[in-house]
Amino acid sequence: MLLLKSYGTDGSVACRSCGGGKRRLNKKAEIKPIVMGEIGLTELRYEGGAGSPLIWPGPLTHWPYKFGGSKRLGYVDTRDAEIMVAGPFIKCL
């Protein structure tokens, strides 16, 4: 069973299970921005081919990192580095 809720611009919710009455949301969503290097940076070395540079999105931060071509070394957020070094092309220095 799929329940749908419709959110108004004033923060109200039309509750479909109770006949369409509206109620006000009490909680506001807290969005914490991701700060690059918040817990540190790690230098990584790209060991893939020497072709055109590739953009690697950070697995956790989604920050775009560019490696390849003449750019073999680079700093990445430590949270991303721990996952990125598990692949075959990027190694921790």
ROLOMAR-98169 format. One record per atom (N, C-alpha, C): x, y, z. Coordinates in steps of 0.05 Angstrom, whole numbers, plus 32768, in hexadecimal, padded with zeros to 4 digits. Each point is the difference from the previous one (the first is absolute). Example, Ala and Ser with C-alpha at 12.3 -4.5 7.8 and 13.67 -1.06 7.14 Angstrom:
<recs>
<rec><xx>8108</xx><yy>7F8E</yy><zz>809C</zz></rec>
<rec><xx>7FEE</xx><yy>8018</yy><zz>8000</zz></rec>
<rec><xx>8012</xx><yy>8018</yy><zz>8000</zz></rec>
<rec><xx>7FF9</xx><yy>8015</yy><zz>7FF2</zz></rec>
<rec><xx>8010</xx><yy>8018</yy><zz>8001</zz></rec>
<rec><xx>7FF1</xx><yy>8016</yy><zz>800E</zz></rec>
</recs>
This chain:
<recs>
<rec><xx>8011</xx><yy>7FE9</yy><zz>8000</zz></rec>
<rec><xx>7FEF</xx><yy>8017</yy><zz>8000</zz></rec>
<rec><xx>8012</xx><yy>8019</yy><zz>8000</zz></rec>
<rec><xx>7FFA</xx><yy>8013</yy><zz>7FEF</zz></rec>
<rec><xx>800F</xx><yy>8018</yy><zz>7FFD</zz></rec>
<rec><xx>7FF0</xx><yy>8018</yy><zz>800B</zz></rec>
<rec><xx>800B</xx><yy>800E</yy><zz>8014</zz></rec>
<rec><xx>7FF2</xx><yy>8017</yy><zz>800A</zz></rec>
<rec><xx>800E</xx><yy>8019</yy><zz>7FF6</zz></rec>
<rec><xx>7FF0</xx><yy>8013</yy><zz>7FF7</zz></rec>
<rec><xx>800B</xx><yy>8019</yy><zz>7FF5</zz></rec>
<rec><xx>7FFA</xx><yy>8017</yy><zz>8012</zz></rec>
<rec><xx>8013</xx><yy>8012</yy><zz>8003</zz></rec>
<rec><xx>7FFB</xx><yy>8018</yy><zz>800F</zz></rec>
<rec><xx>8007</xx><yy>8017</yy><zz>7FEE</zz></rec>
<rec><xx>7FF0</xx><yy>8015</yy><zz>8001</zz></rec>
<rec><xx>8005</xx><yy>8017</yy><zz>7FEF</zz></rec>
<rec><xx>8008</xx><yy>8017</yy><zz>8013</zz></rec>
<rec><xx>8018</xx><yy>800C</yy><zz>7FFB</zz></rec>
<rec><xx>800A</xx><yy>8015</yy><zz>8010</zz></rec>
<rec><xx>7FFA</xx><yy>801B</yy><zz>7FF4</zz></rec>
<rec><xx>7FF4</xx><yy>8012</yy><zz>800F</zz></rec>
<rec><xx>7FFA</xx><yy>801B</yy><zz>7FF6</zz></rec>
<rec><xx>8018</xx><yy>8012</yy><zz>8004</zz></rec>
<rec><xx>7FFF</xx><yy>8017</yy><zz>7FF3</zz></rec>
<rec><xx>8016</xx><yy>8014</yy><zz>8003</zz></rec>
<rec><xx>8000</xx><yy>800C</yy><zz>801C</zz></rec>
<rec><xx>7FEA</xx><yy>7FFE</yy><zz>800E</zz></rec>
<rec><xx>7FFF</xx><yy>800C</yy><zz>801B</zz></rec>
<rec><xx>8008</xx><yy>7FEC</yy><zz>8016</zz></rec>
<rec><xx>8009</xx><yy>7FE8</yy><zz>7FF7</zz></rec>
<rec><xx>8009</xx><yy>7FEC</yy><zz>8013</zz></rec>
<rec><xx>7FEA</xx><yy>7FED</yy><zz>800A</zz></rec>
<rec><xx>7FE8</xx><yy>8003</yy><zz>7FF5</zz></rec>
<rec><xx>7FEA</xx><yy>7FEF</yy><zz>8008</zz></rec>
<rec><xx>8001</xx><yy>7FE6</yy><zz>7FF0</zz></rec>
<rec><xx>7FF4</xx><yy>7FEC</yy><zz>800B</zz></rec>
<rec><xx>7FFE</xx><yy>7FE6</yy><zz>7FF3</zz></rec>
<rec><xx>7FE3</xx><yy>7FF8</yy><zz>7FFD</zz></rec>
<rec><xx>7FF8</xx><yy>7FF9</yy><zz>7FE8</zz></rec>
<rec><xx>7FE5</xx><yy>7FF6</yy><zz>7FFB</zz></rec>
<rec><xx>8001</xx><yy>7FE2</yy><zz>8006</zz></rec>
<rec><xx>7FF4</xx><yy>7FF8</yy><zz>8015</zz></rec>
<rec><xx>8000</xx><yy>7FE4</yy><zz>8009</zz></rec>
<rec><xx>7FEA</xx><yy>7FF1</yy><zz>7FF1</zz></rec>
<rec><xx>8007</xx><yy>7FEF</yy><zz>7FEF</zz></rec>
<rec><xx>7FEC</xx><yy>7FF1</yy><zz>7FF0</zz></rec>
<rec><xx>7FF2</xx><yy>7FEA</yy><zz>800F</zz></rec>
<rec><xx>800C</xx><yy>7FF7</yy><zz>8016</zz></rec>
<rec><xx>7FF3</xx><yy>7FEB</yy><zz>800F</zz></rec>
<rec><xx>7FE9</xx><yy>8009</yy><zz>8012</zz></rec>
<rec><xx>7FFE</xx><yy>801B</yy><zz>8004</zz></rec>
<rec><xx>7FEB</xx><yy>8009</yy><zz>8012</zz></rec>
<rec><xx>7FED</xx><yy>8013</yy><zz>7FF2</zz></rec>
<rec><xx>7FFC</xx><yy>7FFC</yy><zz>7FE6</zz></rec>
<rec><xx>7FEC</xx><yy>8010</yy><zz>7FF2</zz></rec>
<rec><xx>800A</xx><yy>801A</yy><zz>7FF5</zz></rec>
<rec><xx>8019</xx><yy>8005</yy><zz>7FFE</zz></rec>
<rec><xx>800A</xx><yy>8018</yy><zz>7FF3</zz></rec>
<rec><xx>8004</xx><yy>8017</yy><zz>8012</zz></rec>
<rec><xx>7FFD</xx><yy>7FFD</yy><zz>801A</zz></rec>
<rec><xx>8005</xx><yy>8016</yy><zz>8013</zz></rec>
<rec><xx>801D</xx><yy>8008</yy><zz>8000</zz></rec>
<rec><xx>8006</xx><yy>8019</yy><zz>8008</zz></rec>
<rec><xx>801C</xx><yy>8008</yy><zz>8000</zz></rec>
<rec><xx>800A</xx><yy>8003</yy><zz>801D</zz></rec>
<rec><xx>8019</xx><yy>7FFA</yy><zz>8003</zz></rec>
<rec><xx>800D</xx><yy>8004</yy><zz>801A</zz></rec>
<rec><xx>801C</xx><yy>800C</yy><zz>7FFB</zz></rec>
<rec><xx>8009</xx><yy>800E</yy><zz>8013</zz></rec>
<rec><xx>801A</xx><yy>800E</yy><zz>7FFD</zz></rec>
<rec><xx>8017</xx><yy>7FEE</yy><zz>8009</zz></rec>
<rec><xx>8016</xx><yy>8000</yy><zz>7FF1</zz></rec>
<rec><xx>8017</xx><yy>7FF1</yy><zz>8007</zz></rec>
<rec><xx>800F</xx><yy>800F</yy><zz>8017</zz></rec>
<rec><xx>8007</xx><yy>7FF1</yy><zz>8015</zz></rec>
<rec><xx>800E</xx><yy>800C</yy><zz>8016</zz></rec>
<rec><xx>801E</xx><yy>8000</yy><zz>7FFD</zz></rec>
<rec><xx>800A</xx><yy>7FEC</yy><zz>7FF2</zz></rec>
<rec><xx>801D</xx><yy>7FFE</yy><zz>7FFD</zz></rec>
<rec><xx>8009</xx><yy>800D</yy><zz>7FE6</zz></rec>
<rec><xx>8017</xx><yy>800E</yy><zz>8002</zz></rec>
<rec><xx>800D</xx><yy>800A</yy><zz>7FE8</zz></rec>
<rec><xx>8017</xx><yy>7FEE</yy><zz>7FFA</zz></rec>
<rec><xx>8004</xx><yy>7FFA</yy><zz>7FE6</zz></rec>
<rec><xx>8016</xx><yy>7FF0</yy><zz>7FF8</zz></rec>
<rec><xx>801A</xx><yy>800F</yy><zz>8004</zz></rec>
<rec><xx>8013</xx><yy>7FF2</yy><zz>800D</zz></rec>
<rec><xx>801A</xx><yy>800D</yy><zz>8004</zz></rec>
<rec><xx>8013</xx><yy>7FF5</yy><zz>7FEB</zz></rec>
<rec><xx>800A</xx><yy>8011</yy><zz>7FF0</zz></rec>
<rec><xx>8013</xx><yy>7FF8</yy><zz>7FEB</zz></rec>
<rec><xx>801B</xx><yy>800B</yy><zz>8007</zz></rec>
<rec><xx>8013</xx><yy>7FED</yy><zz>8004</zz></rec>
<rec><xx>801B</xx><yy>8008</yy><zz>8007</zz></rec>
<rec><xx>8011</xx><yy>7FFF</yy><zz>7FE7</zz></rec>
<rec><xx>800C</xx><yy>8017</yy><zz>7FF9</zz></rec>
<rec><xx>8010</xx><yy>8001</yy><zz>7FE8</zz></rec>
<rec><xx>801A</xx><yy>7FEF</yy><zz>8004</zz></rec>
<rec><xx>8009</xx><yy>7FF4</yy><zz>7FEA</zz></rec>
<rec><xx>8019</xx><yy>7FF1</yy><zz>8001</zz></rec>
<rec><xx>8017</xx><yy>8014</yy><zz>7FFC</zz></rec>
<rec><xx>8013</xx><yy>8000</yy><zz>8013</zz></rec>
<rec><xx>8017</xx><yy>8011</yy><zz>7FFF</zz></rec>
<rec><xx>8018</xx><yy>7FF0</yy><zz>7FF7</zz></rec>
<rec><xx>800B</xx><yy>8007</yy><zz>7FE9</zz></rec>
<rec><xx>8017</xx><yy>7FF2</yy><zz>7FF5</zz></rec>
<rec><xx>8017</xx><yy>8000</yy><zz>8014</zz></rec>
<rec><xx>800B</xx><yy>7FE9</yy><zz>8007</zz></rec>
<rec><xx>8017</xx><yy>7FFE</yy><zz>8012</zz></rec>
<rec><xx>7FF9</xx><yy>8005</yy><zz>801D</zz></rec>
<rec><xx>7FE7</xx><yy>7FFD</yy><zz>8007</zz></rec>
<rec><xx>7FF7</xx><yy>8006</yy><zz>801B</zz></rec>
<rec><xx>800F</xx><yy>7FEF</yy><zz>8015</zz></rec>
<rec><xx>8006</xx><yy>7FE7</yy><zz>7FF9</zz></rec>
<rec><xx>800F</xx><yy>7FF0</yy><zz>8013</zz></rec>
<rec><xx>801D</xx><yy>7FFB</yy><zz>7FF6</zz></rec>
<rec><xx>8008</xx><yy>800C</yy><zz>7FEA</zz></rec>
<rec><xx>801B</xx><yy>7FFD</yy><zz>7FF6</zz></rec>
<rec><xx>8001</xx><yy>7FF9</yy><zz>7FE2</zz></rec>
<rec><xx>8017</xx><yy>8003</yy><zz>7FF5</zz></rec>
<rec><xx>8005</xx><yy>7FFA</yy><zz>7FE4</zz></rec>
<rec><xx>8015</xx><yy>7FEA</yy><zz>7FFE</zz></rec>
<rec><xx>7FFE</xx><yy>7FEF</yy><zz>7FEB</zz></rec>
<rec><xx>8013</xx><yy>7FEA</yy><zz>7FFC</zz></rec>
<rec><xx>800A</xx><yy>8003</yy><zz>7FE3</zz></rec>
<rec><xx>801A</xx><yy>7FFE</yy><zz>7FFD</zz></rec>
<rec><xx>800C</xx><yy>8001</yy><zz>7FE5</zz></rec>
<rec><xx>7FFE</xx><yy>7FE5</yy><zz>7FF3</zz></rec>
<rec><xx>7FF6</xx><yy>7FFF</yy><zz>7FE7</zz></rec>
<rec><xx>7FFD</xx><yy>7FE7</yy><zz>7FF2</zz></rec>
<rec><xx>800F</xx><yy>8001</yy><zz>7FE5</zz></rec>
<rec><xx>8008</xx><yy>7FE9</yy><zz>7FF6</zz></rec>
<rec><xx>800E</xx><yy>7FFE</yy><zz>7FE6</zz></rec>
<rec><xx>7FEF</xx><yy>7FF0</yy><zz>7FED</zz></rec>
<rec><xx>7FFB</xx><yy>800A</yy><zz>7FE8</zz></rec>
<rec><xx>7FF1</xx><yy>7FF3</yy><zz>7FEB</zz></rec>
<rec><xx>8013</xx><yy>7FED</yy><zz>7FF1</zz></rec>
<rec><xx>7FF9</xx><yy>7FE6</yy><zz>7FFE</zz></rec>
<rec><xx>8010</xx><yy>7FEC</yy><zz>7FF3</zz></rec>
<rec><xx>7FF4</xx><yy>7FF5</yy><zz>7FE6</zz></rec>
<rec><xx>7FEB</xx><yy>800E</yy><zz>7FF6</zz></rec>
<rec><xx>7FF3</xx><yy>7FF7</yy><zz>7FE7</zz></rec>
<rec><xx>8010</xx><yy>8009</yy><zz>7FE8</zz></rec>
<rec><xx>7FF3</xx><yy>7FFE</yy><zz>7FE9</zz></rec>
<rec><xx>800D</xx><yy>8008</yy><zz>7FE7</zz></rec>
<rec><xx>8006</xx><yy>801E</yy><zz>7FFE</zz></rec>
<rec><xx>8010</xx><yy>8007</yy><zz>7FED</zz></rec>
<rec><xx>8009</xx><yy>801C</yy><zz>7FFD</zz></rec>
<rec><xx>7FED</xx><yy>8010</yy><zz>7FED</zz></rec>
<rec><xx>7FE9</xx><yy>7FF6</yy><zz>7FFB</zz></rec>
<rec><xx>7FED</xx><yy>800E</yy><zz>7FEE</zz></rec>
<rec><xx>7FF5</xx><yy>8019</yy><zz>800C</zz></rec>
<rec><xx>7FEA</xx><yy>8009</yy><zz>7FF5</zz></rec>
<rec><xx>7FF4</xx><yy>8019</yy><zz>800A</zz></rec>
<rec><xx>7FF9</xx><yy>7FFE</yy><zz>801D</zz></rec>
<rec><xx>8001</xx><yy>8016</yy><zz>800F</zz></rec>
<rec><xx>7FF8</xx><yy>8000</yy><zz>801C</zz></rec>
<rec><xx>7FE3</xx><yy>7FF8</yy><zz>8003</zz></rec>
<rec><xx>7FFA</xx><yy>7FF2</yy><zz>8016</zz></rec>
<rec><xx>7FE5</xx><yy>7FF7</yy><zz>8007</zz></rec>
<rec><xx>7FF7</xx><yy>800E</yy><zz>8019</zz></rec>
<rec><xx>7FE6</xx><yy>8005</yy><zz>8002</zz></rec>
<rec><xx>7FF4</xx><yy>800B</yy><zz>8018</zz></rec>
<rec><xx>7FF6</xx><yy>7FE9</yy><zz>8011</zz></rec>
<rec><xx>800A</xx><yy>7FFE</yy><zz>8018</zz></rec>
<rec><xx>7FF8</xx><yy>7FEB</yy><zz>8013</zz></rec>
<rec><xx>7FEF</xx><yy>800D</yy><zz>8015</zz></rec>
<rec><xx>7FE6</xx><yy>7FF9</yy><zz>8002</zz></rec>
<rec><xx>7FF0</xx><yy>800C</yy><zz>8016</zz></rec>
<rec><xx>8006</xx><yy>7FF2</yy><zz>801A</zz></rec>
<rec><xx>8003</xx><yy>8010</yy><zz>8015</zz></rec>
<rec><xx>8006</xx><yy>7FF4</yy><zz>801A</zz></rec>
<rec><xx>7FE8</xx><yy>7FEE</yy><zz>8009</zz></rec>
<rec><xx>8006</xx><yy>7FE8</yy><zz>8009</zz></rec>
<rec><xx>7FEA</xx><yy>7FEE</yy><zz>8008</zz></rec>
<rec><xx>7FEE</xx><yy>800A</yy><zz>8016</zz></rec>
<rec><xx>800B</xx><yy>800F</yy><zz>8013</zz></rec>
<rec><xx>7FF0</xx><yy>800A</yy><zz>8016</zz></rec>
<rec><xx>7FFA</xx><yy>801E</yy><zz>7FFD</zz></rec>
<rec><xx>8013</xx><yy>8010</yy><zz>7FF8</zz></rec>
<rec><xx>7FFC</xx><yy>801D</yy><zz>7FFE</zz></rec>
<rec><xx>7FF5</xx><yy>8009</yy><zz>7FE5</zz></rec>
<rec><xx>8003</xx><yy>7FEF</yy><zz>7FEC</zz></rec>
<rec><xx>7FF8</xx><yy>8006</yy><zz>7FE5</zz></rec>
<rec><xx>800F</xx><yy>8017</yy><zz>7FF4</zz></rec>
<rec><xx>8017</xx><yy>8006</yy><zz>800C</zz></rec>
<rec><xx>8011</xx><yy>8016</yy><zz>7FF6</zz></rec>
<rec><xx>800E</xx><yy>7FF6</yy><zz>7FE7</zz></rec>
<rec><xx>8002</xx><yy>8010</yy><zz>7FEA</zz></rec>
<rec><xx>800D</xx><yy>7FF6</yy><zz>7FE8</zz></rec>
<rec><xx>801F</xx><yy>8002</yy><zz>8002</zz></rec>
<rec><xx>800E</xx><yy>7FE9</yy><zz>7FFC</zz></rec>
<rec><xx>801D</xx><yy>8000</yy><zz>8000</zz></rec>
<rec><xx>8009</xx><yy>7FF9</yy><zz>7FE4</zz></rec>
<rec><xx>8015</xx><yy>800E</yy><zz>7FF6</zz></rec>
<rec><xx>800A</xx><yy>7FFB</yy><zz>7FE5</zz></rec>
<rec><xx>801B</xx><yy>7FF2</yy><zz>8002</zz></rec>
<rec><xx>8002</xx><yy>7FE9</yy><zz>7FF3</zz></rec>
<rec><xx>8018</xx><yy>7FF0</yy><zz>7FFF</zz></rec>
<rec><xx>8004</xx><yy>7FF7</yy><zz>7FE3</zz></rec>
<rec><xx>8019</xx><yy>7FFB</yy><zz>7FF9</zz></rec>
<rec><xx>8006</xx><yy>7FF5</yy><zz>7FE5</zz></rec>
<rec><xx>8010</xx><yy>8014</yy><zz>7FF0</zz></rec>
<rec><xx>8009</xx><yy>7FF7</yy><zz>7FE8</zz></rec>
<rec><xx>8011</xx><yy>8012</yy><zz>7FF0</zz></rec>
<rec><xx>8019</xx><yy>8007</yy><zz>800F</zz></rec>
<rec><xx>8006</xx><yy>801A</yy><zz>8002</zz></rec>
<rec><xx>8018</xx><yy>8008</yy><zz>800F</zz></rec>
<rec><xx>7FFA</xx><yy>8004</yy><zz>801E</zz></rec>
<rec><xx>7FE7</xx><yy>7FFE</yy><zz>8008</zz></rec>
<rec><xx>7FFA</xx><yy>8003</yy><zz>801D</zz></rec>
<rec><xx>7FFF</xx><yy>7FE4</yy><zz>800D</zz></rec>
<rec><xx>8016</xx><yy>7FF8</yy><zz>800B</zz></rec>
<rec><xx>8003</xx><yy>7FE6</yy><zz>800D</zz></rec>
<rec><xx>7FFC</xx><yy>8001</yy><zz>801E</zz></rec>
<rec><xx>8005</xx><yy>8018</yy><zz>800C</zz></rec>
<rec><xx>7FFE</xx><yy>8003</yy><zz>801D</zz></rec>
<rec><xx>7FEA</xx><yy>8014</yy><zz>8006</zz></rec>
<rec><xx>7FF2</xx><yy>7FFB</yy><zz>8017</zz></rec>
<rec><xx>7FEB</xx><yy>8013</yy><zz>8007</zz></rec>
<rec><xx>7FF7</xx><yy>7FFB</yy><zz>801D</zz></rec>
<rec><xx>7FF5</xx><yy>8014</yy><zz>800C</zz></rec>
<rec><xx>7FF5</xx><yy>7FFE</yy><zz>801B</zz></rec>
<rec><xx>7FE2</xx><yy>7FFC</yy><zz>7FFF</zz></rec>
<rec><xx>7FF7</xx><yy>7FED</yy><zz>8010</zz></rec>
<rec><xx>7FE3</xx><yy>7FFB</yy><zz>8002</zz></rec>
<rec><xx>7FF8</xx><yy>8000</yy><zz>801D</zz></rec>
<rec><xx>7FE7</xx><yy>8004</yy><zz>8005</zz></rec>
<rec><xx>7FF5</xx><yy>7FFF</yy><zz>801B</zz></rec>
<rec><xx>8005</xx><yy>7FE5</yy><zz>800C</zz></rec>
<rec><xx>8009</xx><yy>7FFE</yy><zz>8018</zz></rec>
<rec><xx>8007</xx><yy>7FE7</yy><zz>800D</zz></rec>
<rec><xx>7FE8</xx><yy>7FED</yy><zz>8000</zz></rec>
<rec><xx>7FE8</xx><yy>800A</yy><zz>8003</zz></rec>
<rec><xx>7FE8</xx><yy>7FEE</yy><zz>7FFF</zz></rec>
<rec><xx>7FFD</xx><yy>7FF2</yy><zz>7FE6</zz></rec>
<rec><xx>8008</xx><yy>800E</yy><zz>7FEA</zz></rec>
<rec><xx>7FFE</xx><yy>7FF4</yy><zz>7FE5</zz></rec>
<rec><xx>8018</xx><yy>7FED</yy><zz>7FFB</zz></rec>
<rec><xx>8018</xx><yy>8008</yy><zz>800A</zz></rec>
<rec><xx>8018</xx><yy>7FF1</yy><zz>7FFB</zz></rec>
<rec><xx>7FFE</xx><yy>7FE4</yy><zz>8009</zz></rec>
<rec><xx>7FF4</xx><yy>7FFB</yy><zz>8017</zz></rec>
<rec><xx>7FFF</xx><yy>7FE5</yy><zz>800C</zz></rec>
<rec><xx>7FF1</xx><yy>7FED</yy><zz>7FED</zz></rec>
<rec><xx>7FED</xx><yy>800A</yy><zz>7FF0</zz></rec>
<rec><xx>7FF1</xx><yy>7FF0</yy><zz>7FEE</zz></rec>
<rec><xx>800E</xx><yy>7FFF</yy><zz>7FE4</zz></rec>
<rec><xx>800A</xx><yy>8017</yy><zz>7FF8</zz></rec>
<rec><xx>800D</xx><yy>8001</yy><zz>7FE5</zz></rec>
<rec><xx>8018</xx><yy>7FEE</yy><zz>7FFD</zz></rec>
<rec><xx>800F</xx><yy>7FFC</yy><zz>8015</zz></rec>
<rec><xx>8019</xx><yy>7FF0</yy><zz>7FFE</zz></rec>
<rec><xx>7FF9</xx><yy>7FE2</yy><zz>7FFD</zz></rec>
<rec><xx>7FE7</xx><yy>7FF9</yy><zz>8005</zz></rec>
<rec><xx>7FF8</xx><yy>7FE3</yy><zz>7FFC</zz></rec>
<rec><xx>7FFF</xx><yy>7FF9</yy><zz>7FE3</zz></rec>
<rec><xx>7FFE</xx><yy>8014</yy><zz>7FEE</zz></rec>
<rec><xx>8000</xx><yy>7FFA</yy><zz>7FE3</zz></rec>
<rec><xx>801C</xx><yy>7FFC</yy><zz>7FF5</zz></rec>
<rec><xx>8002</xx><yy>7FF7</yy><zz>7FE7</zz></rec>
<rec><xx>801A</xx><yy>7FF9</yy><zz>7FF5</zz></rec>
<rec><xx>8011</xx><yy>8018</yy><zz>7FF6</zz></rec>
<rec><xx>7FF5</xx><yy>8017</yy><zz>7FFD</zz></rec>
<rec><xx>800E</xx><yy>8016</yy><zz>7FF3</zz></rec>
<rec><xx>800B</xx><yy>8016</yy><zz>8012</zz></rec>
<rec><xx>7FF7</xx><yy>8001</yy><zz>8019</zz></rec>
<rec><xx>8009</xx><yy>8015</yy><zz>8012</zz></rec>
<rec><xx>800C</xx><yy>7FF4</yy><zz>8019</zz></rec>
<rec><xx>8018</xx><yy>8009</yy><zz>8007</zz></rec>
<rec><xx>800E</xx><yy>7FF6</yy><zz>8017</zz></rec>
<rec><xx>8007</xx><yy>8016</yy><zz>8013</zz></rec>
<rec><xx>8001</xx><yy>7FFA</yy><zz>801A</zz></rec>
<rec><xx>8008</xx><yy>8013</yy><zz>8014</zz></rec>
<rec><xx>801E</xx><yy>8002</yy><zz>8000</zz></rec>
<rec><xx>800A</xx><yy>8018</yy><zz>8004</zz></rec>
<rec><xx>801D</xx><yy>8004</yy><zz>8002</zz></rec>
<rec><xx>800A</xx><yy>7FFC</yy><zz>801C</zz></rec>
</recs>
